[in-house]
Amino acid sequence: SSPPSTLRVSWEDMIHAESQGRWWLVGSAWEGRKIAEDQKRLQGVKAGDLMESDLLTSLAQAQRMNTDVRRKIFCVVMGGNDALDAFEKLLKLNLRDKQEPEIPRVIIDCCCQELSYNRYYALLLHKLCKFHKRFCFAVQYALWDQFKQFEESALRRVVNLAHMVADLIFVGGVDLSVLKGADIESLGKHGNTFFQL
């Protein structure tokens, strides 16, 4: 003989039948399991974390991070406790090959937009370069794109970029040959400032 079937309904489910549904009526909706699953999912998530996530997302939009990938990268970079924490979270994004070059572009853009230079961004790029050679190439190409925009950029961006490139060369994230991407013959005022720094 087969064992008697048991109902998987707790005393709490019966007491809250008005709000969760009448499970004993055929065809009626029962929300008990869904509510319990939602509570489990949200358990441990602090209200501050949710607010921080919303704040970072709105900040990403304000900084013209116009694709979903760029917004994700921005939120990880700006939400990291330190360079190591951000580095590990960036790797967990599991971006495809064509999306990975966006990582150094977003990091460089964040560094350039700071009011004063923050070494955090150079440390993060250095960790990526040491992790895999493909990041070295991505950083190099992203820097070359920045070099082409010297004269259209604000002076603050150029100053921050100069400090970051100097730090990256010093710690070995990129080598001195990265500077060959700058057209030295046609340097303007901002380009000269970059190389002086």
C-alpha positions in Angstrom: 0.0 0.0 0.0 1.2 3.5 -0.7 1.9 5.9 2.1 -0.8 8.5 2.9 -0.2 11.8 1.1 0.6 14.7 3.3 -0.2 18.3 2.8 2.8 20.6 2.8 0.9 23.4 4.5 2.0 24.9 7.8 -0.1 26.3 10.6 0.9 29.8 9.4 -0.5 29.1 6.0 -3.9 28.2 7.4 -4.0 31.2 9.7 -3.1 33.6 6.9 -5.6 32.1 4.4 -7.3 35.5 3.8 -4.1 37.2 2.6 -2.3 34.2 1.0 -5.3 32.3 -0.5 -7.6 29.5 0.4 -5.5 26.5 -0.4 -8.2 23.9 0.3 -10.5 25.1 -2.6 -10.0 23.5 -6.0 -8.8 26.1 -8.6 -8.1 28.9 -6.1 -4.7 30.6 -6.1 -2.4 30.1 -3.2 0.4 32.6 -2.7 2.0 31.0 0.3 5.1 29.5 -1.4 5.7 32.6 -3.6 5.6 34.9 -0.6 8.0 32.6 1.4 10.3 32.4 -1.6 10.3 36.2 -2.0 11.1 36.7 1.7 14.0 34.2 1.4 15.3 36.0 -1.6 15.2 39.4 0.1 16.5 38.1 3.4 19.9 39.5 4.0 19.6 42.3 1.5 19.8 45.5 3.4 17.7 48.5 2.5 21.0 50.5 2.2 22.3 48.1 -0.4 19.1 48.5 -2.5 19.4 52.3 -2.2 23.1 52.2 -3.1 22.3 50.1 -6.2 19.6 52.6 -7.3 22.0 55.5 -6.6 24.8 53.9 -8.7 22.4 53.2 -11.6 21.1 56.7 -11.7 24.7 58.0 -11.4 25.7 55.7 -14.3 23.0 57.3 -16.5 24.1 60.8 -15.5 27.7 59.9 -16.6 26.4 58.8 -20.0 27.0 55.1 -19.5 24.5 54.5 -22.3 24.6 50.7 -22.7 23.6 48.0 -20.2 27.1 46.6 -20.2 28.7 50.0 -19.4 26.2 50.6 -16.6 27.0 47.2 -15.0 30.7 47.9 -15.2 30.3 51.4 -13.9 28.2 50.1 -10.9 30.9 47.5 -10.1 33.8 50.0 -10.4 32.1 52.7 -8.3 30.6 50.3 -5.8 33.8 48.3 -5.1 35.3 48.5 -1.6 38.8 48.6 -3.0 40.6 47.7 -6.2 40.8 44.0 -5.4 37.0 43.8 -4.6 36.1 45.6 -7.8 38.5 43.4 -9.8 36.9 40.2 -8.5 33.4 41.6 -9.2 34.4 42.6 -12.7 35.5 39.1 -13.5 32.2 37.7 -12.1 30.3 39.8 -14.7 31.3 37.1 -17.3 31.3 39.5 -20.2 31.7 38.2 -23.7 34.9 38.8 -25.7 33.4 41.8 -27.5 32.2 43.3 -24.3 35.4 43.0 -22.3 37.1 46.0 -23.9 34.4 48.2 -22.3 35.9 47.5 -18.9 39.1 49.7 -19.4 37.1 52.3 -21.3 34.7 52.8 -18.4 37.5 52.8 -15.8 39.5 55.4 -17.8 36.4 57.5 -18.3 35.6 57.4 -14.5 39.2 58.4 -13.7 39.1 61.3 -16.1 35.9 62.6 -14.7 37.1 62.8 -11.1 37.8 66.3 -9.8 41.3 65.2 -8.7 43.3 62.1 -9.6 42.4 58.9 -7.7 45.0 56.1 -7.9 42.3 53.5 -7.4 41.6 53.4 -11.1 45.2 52.8 -12.0 45.4 49.9 -9.4 42.3 48.4 -10.9 43.7 48.6 -14.5 47.0 47.1 -13.2 45.2 44.1 -11.7 43.3 43.5 -15.0 46.6 43.8 -17.0 48.3 41.3 -14.7 45.4 38.9 -14.9 45.4 38.4 -18.6 47.3 39.8 -21.7 44.0 40.6 -23.5 43.3 43.3 -20.9 46.7 44.9 -21.6 45.7 45.3 -25.3 42.3 46.6 -24.3 43.9 49.2 -22.0 46.4 50.2 -24.6 43.7 50.7 -27.3 41.4 52.6 -24.8 44.4 54.9 -24.0 45.1 55.5 -27.6 41.5 56.6 -28.2 42.0 59.1 -25.3 45.2 60.4 -26.8 43.3 61.3 -30.0 40.9 63.5 -28.0 43.5 65.6 -26.1 42.4 69.0 -27.5 38.7 68.4 -27.2 39.0 67.2 -23.6 38.8 69.4 -20.5 42.2 70.1 -18.9 41.1 68.2 -15.7 40.6 65.0 -17.8 44.0 65.4 -19.4 45.7 65.9 -16.0 44.0 62.8 -14.5 44.8 60.7 -17.6 48.5 61.8 -17.4 48.7 60.7 -13.7 47.0 57.4 -14.5 49.3 56.6 -17.4 52.4 57.5 -15.3 51.2 55.2 -12.5 50.4 52.3 -15.0 53.9 52.6 -16.6 55.5 52.8 -13.1 53.9 49.6 -11.8 54.3 47.8 -15.1 50.6 47.6 -16.1 51.6 49.0 -19.5 55.0 49.7 -20.9 56.4 52.9 -22.3 55.5 52.0 -25.8 51.9 52.9 -25.0 52.9 56.5 -25.6 53.5 55.8 -29.3 49.8 56.1 -29.8 50.0 59.9 -29.3 50.8 61.9 -32.4 53.7 64.0 -31.0 54.1 66.1 -34.1 50.6 67.6 -33.8 50.4 68.1 -30.1 48.4 71.1 -28.9 48.3 72.7 -25.5 46.6 69.8 -23.7 48.8 67.3 -25.4 51.9 69.1 -24.2 50.5 69.3 -20.7 49.9 65.6 -20.7 53.5 64.8 -21.7 55.0 67.3 -19.2 53.1 65.7 -16.4 
